Amino acid sequence: MSYKKISAEEAARLLKDNDVIGFSGFTAAGCPKAVTIELAKIAEEAHAAGKSFKVGYYTGASTGDSIDGALSRAHAIKFRSPYQSNGDMRKELNNRDAHYFDLHLSELQQYLRYGFLQKPDWAILEACDITDDGKIYLTSAVGIAPTVAHLADRIIIELNKYHPKELAGIHDIYEPADPPVRREIPVYKPSDRIGLPYIQVDPAKIVGIVETDLPNEVGAFSPSDEVTNQIGRNVAEFLSREMKAGRIPASFLPVQSGVGNVANAVLGAMGANKDIPPFEIYTEVIQDSVVTLMKEGNVKFASGCSLTLSTPALEAIYNNLSEFRGKLLLRSQEISNSPEIARRLGLISINTALEADIFGNINSTHVLGTKMMNGIGGSGDFCRNAYLSIFTAPSTAKDGKISAIVPMVSHLDHSEHSVKILITEHGIADLRGKSPIQRTEAIINNCVDPQYKGLLKDYLNLGQKGHTPQNMAAALAFHDTFNKKGDMRLTDWSVYK
């Protein structure tokens, strides 16, 4: 190999204060892990000497602790986009020590190419192989890697031998043309290949190779419990009924599912439901439950942006690549999350809400309206364009002190116009073809925890006359009560009468 081999520290010292970086990876899969640890040390040295050192950066989605955690603890972040899930990063953002702009994941790559956002000076990419003529074979995720590799002036490669070179061929790298010459993205079924298995760059841009042998930093999701399992069963039962009613084809439709323990429980319940035939997946994140369903014969094919798998599940794939090669495909996020493709394929979109209101609006991002949790991710890419848009949530949090269903969401990410079905452990609210007052009846009667049903019905009686009966003085009373008393159940409507 003709490229210069350098240490992680040498690579990090090439970066300067105010540089902008684009990283490979999507979630903690496929992210660089060595250079940023050294970069955090350099930032701490600079700060100790009274000097400024901060970088801006773009990622596919969340990252491992070696990026978001290390750079947050070093206070080395000037700005960050588009999605994160690290506790230390969350503190930086909510303290406003780093600027953060949330973004639909499908939009970032094209926004960079359009010049709407600052161009990356550097791309730092994790690869399982690289050729002398500039072919970069990624590892367990794609994210925004193709776009930042093409836009960046200089590239650092973390060549990670933990990921086998035999991964070559599992990726489908395709960048659409930009307007006014953009054409349709020619994906007509989840298994369609439309690009190359590698990123092609000018070899002269690659300034160094850092050799590593580091596993992904994917943490374990919370295990399923009776609440999440019941949500899963409710989703599966709803889809079964839709098939029997002829509203979902007997052959079923491709599924997009969010990330986390609720998503895993939903997919598991779908696999266990005898009425649901083996199906395909077209999504962002391929989780452990997908691999399990493949082994059981319940998932035929999965197209995604990353293999966000526990170490045992990822190694099971790596040890049986010949078995899985024809069943998995990894794409960049502007393709995996493309609204055009979601609409064309007729996706059944299933995402988790942080908070919903009685009219069907969804908050995916902000706790009590102010504190950023993670970000909007890809939920907006899918929900408005899906064949069926389903949002799920446990009905309460904090031992019942917080209701996930409130009079008015404290932050709006998805409006009532994009939300077709709301499901909690208590039941299913089908919002299709319903007026605002009819939606409130469906949600309160079917989805709200019994502790809050009376409170929400009383709120409606306070509503001002109109098409949507809100009471502007009382609309955020649940949140105000929690901030003052620590328990939404203590809301007193009498002060608003």
C-alpha positions as CSV (number, residue, x, y, z in Angstrom):
1,M,0.0,0.0,0.0
2,S,1.4,3.4,-1.1
3,Y,-0.3,5.5,1.6
4,K,1.6,6.9,4.6
5,K,1.0,5.1,7.8
6,I,0.7,7.4,10.8
7,S,-0.2,7.1,14.5
8,A,-3.5,8.3,15.8
9,E,-1.7,11.2,17.6
10,E,0.1,12.2,14.4
11,A,-3.2,12.2,12.5
12,A,-4.9,14.3,15.3
13,R,-2.1,16.9,15.2
14,L,-2.9,17.6,11.6
15,L,-6.2,19.1,12.6
16,K,-6.3,22.7,13.7
17,D,-8.6,25.0,15.8
18,N,-11.9,25.8,13.9
19,D,-11.4,22.9,11.4
20,V,-14.6,21.2,10.2
21,I,-14.7,17.4,10.1
22,G,-17.0,14.9,8.4
23,F,-17.1,11.4,10.0
24,S,-18.1,8.0,8.7
25,G,-20.5,5.8,10.6
26,F,-24.1,5.8,11.7
27,T,-24.9,5.3,15.3
28,A,-21.8,3.9,17.0
29,A,-21.3,1.5,14.0
30,G,-18.6,2.3,11.5
31,C,-17.3,5.4,13.3
32,P,-13.6,6.3,13.7
33,K,-12.4,5.6,17.2
34,A,-8.7,6.4,17.5
35,V,-8.0,9.8,16.1
36,T,-10.7,11.6,18.0
37,I,-9.4,10.3,21.3
38,E,-6.1,12.0,20.6
39,L,-7.8,15.1,19.3
40,A,-9.6,15.5,22.6
41,K,-6.2,15.3,24.4
42,I,-4.9,18.0,22.1
43,A,-7.9,20.2,22.9
44,E,-7.4,19.7,26.6
45,E,-3.7,20.7,26.3
46,A,-4.6,23.8,24.4
47,H,-7.3,24.8,26.9
48,A,-4.8,24.3,29.8
49,A,-2.5,26.7,28.0
50,G,-5.2,29.3,27.6
51,K,-5.6,28.7,23.9
52,S,-8.7,28.1,21.9
53,F,-9.3,24.6,20.3
54,K,-12.7,23.6,19.0
55,V,-13.8,21.8,15.9
56,G,-17.1,21.6,14.1
57,Y,-18.3,18.3,12.8
58,Y,-20.9,16.4,10.9
59,T,-21.8,12.7,11.5
60,G,-24.3,10.3,10.1
61,A,-26.2,10.0,13.3
62,S,-25.1,9.4,16.9
63,T,-21.5,8.1,17.4
64,G,-19.5,6.1,19.8
65,D,-18.1,7.6,23.0
66,S,-14.7,8.0,21.3
67,I,-16.2,10.9,19.2
68,D,-19.1,12.5,21.0
69,G,-18.1,11.6,24.5
70,A,-14.4,12.4,24.3
71,L,-14.8,15.6,22.4
72,S,-17.6,16.8,24.7
73,R,-15.6,16.1,27.9
74,A,-12.7,18.0,26.3
75,H,-15.1,20.9,25.5
76,A,-13.7,20.7,22.0
77,I,-16.9,21.2,20.0
78,K,-17.7,24.4,18.1
79,F,-20.8,22.9,16.4
80,R,-22.4,19.5,15.8
81,S,-25.0,18.1,13.5
82,P,-27.3,16.2,13.0
83,Y,-28.1,13.6,15.7
84,Q,-26.5,12.5,19.0
85,S,-27.3,10.2,21.9
86,N,-24.3,10.7,24.3
87,G,-24.9,11.9,27.8
88,D,-21.9,14.1,27.9
89,M,-22.8,15.6,24.5
90,R,-26.3,16.2,25.8
91,K,-24.9,18.3,28.7
92,E,-22.8,20.4,26.3
93,L,-25.8,21.1,24.0
94,N,-28.3,21.9,26.8
95,N,-25.7,24.1,28.6
96,R,-25.2,25.8,25.2
97,D,-21.5,25.1,25.3
98,A,-21.7,23.7,21.8
99,H,-24.0,24.8,19.0
100,Y,-26.2,22.0,17.7
101,F,-28.6,22.1,14.8
102,D,-31.0,19.2,14.4
103,L,-31.8,18.1,10.9
104,H,-33.7,15.4,9.1
105,L,-31.0,12.8,8.4
106,S,-31.9,12.5,4.7
107,E,-31.1,16.2,4.2
108,L,-27.6,16.5,5.5
109,Q,-25.6,15.2,2.5
110,Q,-27.5,17.3,0.0
111,Y,-27.3,20.4,2.2
112,L,-23.5,20.0,2.3
113,R,-23.4,19.6,-1.5
114,Y,-25.7,22.6,-2.1
115,G,-23.4,24.8,0.0
116,F,-26.0,25.5,2.7
117,L,-23.6,24.3,5.4
118,Q,-19.9,24.9,5.9
119,K,-17.8,22.5,3.8
120,P,-15.8,19.9,5.7
121,D,-12.0,20.5,5.7
122,W,-11.4,16.8,6.7
123,A,-13.1,13.5,6.3
124,I,-12.1,10.8,8.9
125,L,-13.4,7.4,7.7
126,E,-13.2,3.9,9.1
127,A,-12.5,1.3,6.4
128,C,-11.9,-2.4,6.2
129,D,-9.8,-2.1,3.1
130,I,-8.4,0.6,0.7
131,T,-6.7,0.3,-2.7
132,D,-3.9,2.3,-4.1
133,D,-6.2,3.9,-6.6
134,G,-8.5,5.4,-4.0
135,K,-11.2,2.8,-3.5
136,I,-12.4,2.9,0.1
137,Y,-14.3,0.0,1.5
138,L,-16.3,1.0,4.6
139,T,-17.0,-1.2,7.7
140,S,-20.4,-1.6,9.4
141,A,-22.1,1.6,8.3
142,V,-22.2,4.2,5.6
143,G,-23.8,7.4,6.9
144,I,-22.6,10.5,5.1
145,A,-19.2,9.0,4.2
146,P,-19.5,9.3,0.4
147,T,-20.4,13.0,0.5
148,V,-17.8,14.1,3.0
149,A,-15.1,12.0,1.3
150,H,-15.8,13.9,-2.0
151,L,-16.1,17.4,-0.4
152,A,-13.3,17.3,2.1
153,D,-9.8,18.6,1.1
154,R,-8.0,15.9,3.0
155,I,-8.9,12.4,4.2
156,I,-7.6,10.3,7.1
157,I,-8.4,6.6,7.1
158,E,-8.7,4.5,10.2
159,L,-8.0,1.0,8.7
160,N,-9.7,-1.2,11.2
161,K,-8.8,-4.9,10.9
162,Y,-11.5,-5.9,13.4
163,H,-13.9,-5.6,10.4
164,P,-13.0,-8.3,7.8
165,K,-12.0,-7.2,4.3
166,E,-14.7,-9.7,3.1
167,L,-17.3,-7.0,4.0
168,A,-16.5,-5.6,0.5
169,G,-19.7,-6.0,-1.5
170,I,-22.2,-5.4,1.3
171,H,-22.3,-1.6,0.6
172,D,-24.1,0.2,-2.2
173,I,-22.6,3.6,-2.6
174,Y,-24.7,6.0,-4.7
175,E,-25.0,9.8,-4.7
176,P,-27.8,11.4,-6.6
177,A,-27.2,14.3,-8.9
178,D,-28.2,17.7,-7.6
179,P,-30.9,19.9,-9.1
180,P,-31.6,20.9,-11.9
181,V,-30.4,17.6,-13.3
182,R,-31.5,15.2,-10.6
183,R,-33.3,12.1,-11.7
184,E,-35.3,9.5,-9.9
185,I,-33.4,7.3,-7.4
186,P,-33.9,3.8,-9.1
187,V,-34.7,1.8,-6.0
188,Y,-37.9,-0.2,-6.7
189,K,-37.5,-2.9,-4.1
190,P,-35.3,-3.1,-0.9
191,S,-32.8,-5.4,-2.5
192,D,-32.1,-3.2,-5.6
193,R,-28.4,-2.3,-6.0
194,I,-27.8,1.0,-7.7
195,G,-24.2,2.0,-7.0
196,L,-20.7,0.8,-6.2
197,P,-19.4,-1.3,-3.3
198,Y,-16.8,1.4,-2.5
199,I,-16.2,5.1,-2.3
200,Q,-13.9,6.3,-5.1
201,V,-11.6,9.3,-4.2
202,D,-8.5,10.9,-5.5
203,P,-5.7,9.0,-3.7
204,A,-3.8,12.3,-3.3
205,K,-6.4,13.5,-0.8
206,I,-5.6,10.6,1.6
207,V,-2.9,12.1,3.9
208,G,-2.5,9.0,6.2
209,I,-3.6,5.6,7.3
210,V,-4.1,4.9,11.0
211,E,-4.2,1.2,11.6
212,T,-6.6,0.0,14.4
213,D,-8.2,-3.1,15.7
214,L,-11.1,-1.7,17.7
215,P,-14.7,-3.1,18.0
216,N,-17.8,-0.9,17.6
217,E,-18.9,1.0,20.6
218,V,-22.6,0.0,20.3
219,G,-24.1,-0.2,23.8
220,A,-26.7,-2.6,24.8
221,F,-30.3,-1.5,24.5
222,S,-32.6,-1.7,27.5
223,P,-34.2,-5.2,27.6
224,S,-37.8,-5.6,26.7
225,D,-40.3,-5.5,29.5
226,E,-44.0,-6.1,29.7
227,V,-44.8,-2.6,28.6
228,T,-42.7,-2.7,25.5
229,N,-43.8,-6.3,24.7
230,Q,-47.4,-5.2,24.9
231,I,-46.7,-2.3,22.6
232,G,-45.2,-4.8,20.2
233,R,-48.2,-7.1,20.4
234,N,-50.5,-4.1,19.8
235,V,-48.6,-3.1,16.7
236,A,-48.6,-6.6,15.3
237,E,-52.3,-7.0,16.0
238,F,-53.1,-3.8,14.3
239,L,-51.1,-4.8,11.2
240,S,-52.7,-8.2,11.2
241,R,-56.2,-6.5,11.2
242,E,-55.1,-4.2,8.4
243,M,-54.1,-7.2,6.3
244,K,-57.4,-8.9,7.0
245,A,-59.3,-5.8,6.0
246,G,-57.4,-5.7,2.7
247,R,-55.6,-2.4,3.5
248,I,-52.2,-4.1,3.5
249,P,-51.4,-6.5,0.6
250,A,-51.3,-10.2,1.5
251,S,-47.7,-10.2,0.5
252,F,-47.1,-7.4,3.1
253,L,-45.0,-4.2,2.6
254,P,-41.4,-3.3,3.6
255,V,-41.0,-2.1,7.2
256,Q,-39.0,0.9,8.5
257,S,-38.4,0.7,12.3
258,G,-36.7,3.1,14.7
259,V,-34.0,2.2,17.1
260,G,-34.2,1.0,20.7
261,N,-36.0,-1.4,23.0
262,V,-39.5,-0.5,21.8
263,A,-38.4,-1.1,18.2
264,N,-36.9,-4.4,19.0
265,A,-40.0,-5.5,20.8
266,V,-42.2,-4.4,17.9
267,L,-40.2,-6.3,15.4
268,G,-40.1,-9.4,17.6
269,A,-43.9,-9.3,18.0
270,M,-44.3,-9.0,14.3
271,G,-42.1,-12.0,13.7
272,A,-44.1,-14.0,16.3
273,N,-47.5,-13.1,14.8
274,K,-48.6,-16.0,12.5
275,D,-50.8,-13.7,10.4
276,I,-47.8,-11.6,9.2
277,P,-45.8,-13.2,6.4
278,P,-42.0,-13.0,6.1
279,F,-41.3,-9.4,5.1
280,E,-38.5,-7.1,3.9
281,I,-37.0,-4.1,5.8
282,Y,-36.0,-0.8,4.3
283,T,-34.7,1.3,7.2
284,E,-31.8,3.2,8.8
285,V,-30.6,0.9,11.6
286,I,-30.4,-2.8,11.4
287,Q,-30.6,-4.1,15.0
288,D,-30.2,-7.5,16.7
289,S,-33.9,-8.3,16.3
290,V,-33.5,-8.1,12.5
291,V,-30.8,-10.7,12.6
292,T,-32.9,-12.9,14.8
293,L,-35.8,-12.6,12.5
294,M,-33.6,-13.5,9.5
295,K,-32.4,-16.6,11.2
296,E,-36.0,-17.6,11.9
297,G,-37.0,-16.9,8.3
298,N,-39.3,-14.0,9.2
299,V,-37.2,-11.3,7.5
300,K,-36.3,-12.0,3.9
301,F,-34.0,-9.0,3.2
302,A,-32.8,-5.9,5.1
303,S,-31.6,-2.6,3.5
304,G,-30.2,-0.1,6.0
305,C,-27.5,2.5,6.7
306,S,-25.8,0.6,9.5
307,L,-25.3,-2.7,11.4
308,T,-26.1,-1.3,14.8
309,L,-25.6,-4.7,16.5
310,S,-24.4,-6.0,19.8
311,T,-20.9,-7.5,19.5
312,P,-22.2,-11.1,19.5
313,A,-24.7,-10.4,16.8
314,L,-22.2,-8.5,14.6
315,E,-19.6,-11.3,15.0
316,A,-22.3,-13.9,14.1
317,I,-22.7,-12.1,10.8
318,Y,-18.9,-11.7,10.3
319,N,-18.5,-15.4,10.9
320,N,-21.2,-16.3,8.4
321,L,-20.8,-13.6,5.7
322,S,-21.6,-16.0,2.9
323,E,-25.0,-16.7,4.5
324,F,-25.9,-13.0,5.1
325,R,-24.3,-11.4,2.1
326,G,-27.4,-11.9,0.0
327,K,-29.7,-10.6,2.7
328,L,-28.1,-7.4,3.8
329,L,-27.3,-4.1,2.0
330,L,-25.9,-0.9,3.5
331,R,-26.5,2.5,1.9
332,S,-25.8,6.2,2.6
333,Q,-28.5,7.9,4.7
334,E,-29.8,10.1,1.9
335,I,-30.8,6.8,0.2
336,S,-31.8,4.7,3.2
337,N,-33.9,7.7,4.4
338,S,-35.0,9.0,1.1
339,P,-38.7,10.3,1.2
340,E,-38.9,9.5,-2.5
341,I,-38.1,5.8,-1.9
342,A,-40.3,5.6,1.2
343,R,-43.3,6.8,-0.8
344,R,-42.5,4.5,-3.7
345,L,-42.0,1.4,-1.7
346,G,-45.0,1.9,0.5
347,L,-43.2,1.6,3.8
348,I,-44.9,0.8,7.0
349,S,-43.1,3.3,9.2
350,I,-42.9,2.6,13.0
351,N,-41.1,5.1,15.2
352,T,-41.0,6.0,18.9
353,A,-42.5,9.2,20.2
354,L,-41.0,11.0,23.3
355,E,-44.4,12.8,23.7
356,A,-47.7,13.0,21.9
357,D,-50.7,15.2,22.5
358,I,-54.4,14.4,22.4
359,F,-54.7,15.8,18.8
360,G,-52.0,13.5,17.4
361,N,-49.0,15.9,17.3
362,I,-45.6,14.3,18.2
363,N,-42.5,15.5,20.1
364,S,-39.5,13.4,19.3
365,T,-36.7,15.5,20.6
366,H,-37.2,17.8,23.6
367,V,-37.8,16.8,27.2
368,L,-40.4,19.3,28.7
369,G,-40.0,21.4,25.7
370,T,-36.5,22.7,26.5
371,K,-33.8,20.0,26.9
372,M,-32.6,18.2,23.8
373,M,-32.7,14.5,24.2
374,N,-31.2,13.0,21.0
375,G,-32.6,14.6,17.8
376,I,-35.3,14.1,15.2
377,G,-33.2,11.4,13.4
378,G,-35.0,9.9,10.4
379,S,-38.5,9.8,11.8
380,G,-39.5,12.8,9.8
381,D,-38.0,11.4,6.6
382,F,-40.3,8.4,6.9
383,C,-43.5,9.4,8.7
384,R,-44.8,11.9,6.2
385,N,-44.1,9.7,3.3
386,A,-45.0,6.2,4.6
387,Y,-47.9,4.1,3.4
388,L,-48.7,3.8,7.1
389,S,-47.1,6.1,9.7
390,I,-47.2,4.6,13.2
391,F,-45.8,6.2,16.4
392,T,-45.4,4.1,19.6
393,A,-44.6,5.1,23.2
394,P,-45.0,3.8,26.7
395,S,-47.9,5.8,28.1
396,T,-46.0,7.1,31.2
397,A,-42.5,7.7,32.5
398,K,-40.9,8.3,35.8
399,D,-43.1,5.8,37.7
400,G,-46.2,7.5,36.4
401,K,-45.2,11.0,37.2
402,I,-45.0,11.9,33.5
403,S,-47.7,11.2,31.0
404,A,-46.4,10.7,27.5
405,I,-49.7,12.0,26.2
406,V,-50.4,15.6,27.1
407,P,-52.9,18.4,26.1
408,M,-50.3,20.0,23.8
409,V,-46.8,18.8,23.0
410,S,-44.1,21.0,24.5
411,H,-42.1,20.8,21.2
412,L,-43.5,19.9,17.8
413,D,-41.6,17.6,15.4
414,H,-44.3,15.8,13.6
415,S,-47.7,17.4,13.1
416,E,-51.1,15.7,13.3
417,H,-51.1,15.6,9.5
418,S,-48.3,13.1,9.3
419,V,-49.4,10.8,12.1
420,K,-51.8,8.0,11.2
421,I,-51.7,5.6,14.1
422,L,-50.7,6.1,17.8
423,I,-50.0,3.0,19.9
424,T,-49.2,2.6,23.6
425,E,-49.3,-0.5,25.9
426,H,-53.0,0.4,26.5
427,G,-54.2,0.2,22.9
428,I,-54.4,1.6,19.4
429,A,-55.7,5.0,18.2
430,D,-56.4,5.0,14.5
431,L,-56.4,8.7,13.5
432,R,-57.1,8.3,9.8
433,G,-60.0,10.4,8.6
434,K,-60.8,11.9,12.0
435,S,-61.4,15.5,13.0
436,P,-59.5,17.0,15.9
437,I,-62.2,16.2,18.5
438,Q,-62.6,12.7,17.2
439,R,-58.8,12.2,17.5
440,T,-58.9,13.3,21.1
441,E,-61.6,10.7,21.8
442,A,-59.6,7.9,20.1
443,I,-56.3,8.8,21.9
444,I,-57.8,9.3,25.4
445,N,-60.0,6.3,25.3
446,N,-57.4,3.9,23.8
447,C,-53.9,5.1,24.6
448,V,-53.8,7.2,27.8
449,D,-52.9,5.7,31.1
450,P,-55.9,5.4,33.4
451,Q,-54.3,7.8,35.9
452,Y,-54.5,10.6,33.3
453,K,-57.7,9.9,31.4
454,G,-59.9,12.0,33.8
455,L,-57.4,14.9,33.7
456,L,-57.3,15.0,29.9
457,K,-61.1,14.8,29.6
458,D,-61.4,17.6,32.1
459,Y,-58.9,19.6,30.0
460,L,-61.1,19.2,27.0
461,N,-64.0,20.7,28.9
462,L,-61.8,23.8,29.4
463,G,-61.1,24.1,25.7
464,Q,-62.1,27.2,23.9
465,K,-64.7,26.8,21.2
466,G,-63.3,26.1,17.8
467,H,-62.2,23.4,15.4
468,T,-59.4,22.4,17.8
469,P,-60.6,23.0,21.4
470,Q,-57.4,24.1,23.1
471,N,-57.2,26.3,26.2
472,M,-54.1,28.4,25.6
473,A,-53.7,29.2,29.3
474,A,-53.8,25.5,30.3
475,A,-52.3,23.8,27.3
476,L,-48.9,23.3,29.0
477,A,-50.2,22.8,32.5
478,F,-48.9,19.2,32.7
479,H,-45.4,20.4,32.0
480,D,-45.7,23.4,34.3
481,T,-47.0,21.2,37.1
482,F,-44.1,18.7,36.7
483,N,-41.6,21.5,36.8
484,K,-43.1,22.9,40.1
485,K,-44.3,19.7,41.8
486,G,-42.5,16.8,40.1
487,D,-45.7,15.0,39.1
488,M,-48.1,15.8,36.3
489,R,-50.9,14.0,38.1
490,L,-51.1,17.0,40.5
491,T,-52.3,19.3,37.8
492,D,-55.2,21.5,39.1
493,W,-57.5,22.8,36.4
494,S,-59.4,25.0,38.7
495,V,-57.0,27.8,38.4
496,Y,-57.7,28.0,34.7
497,K,-61.5,28.1,34.9
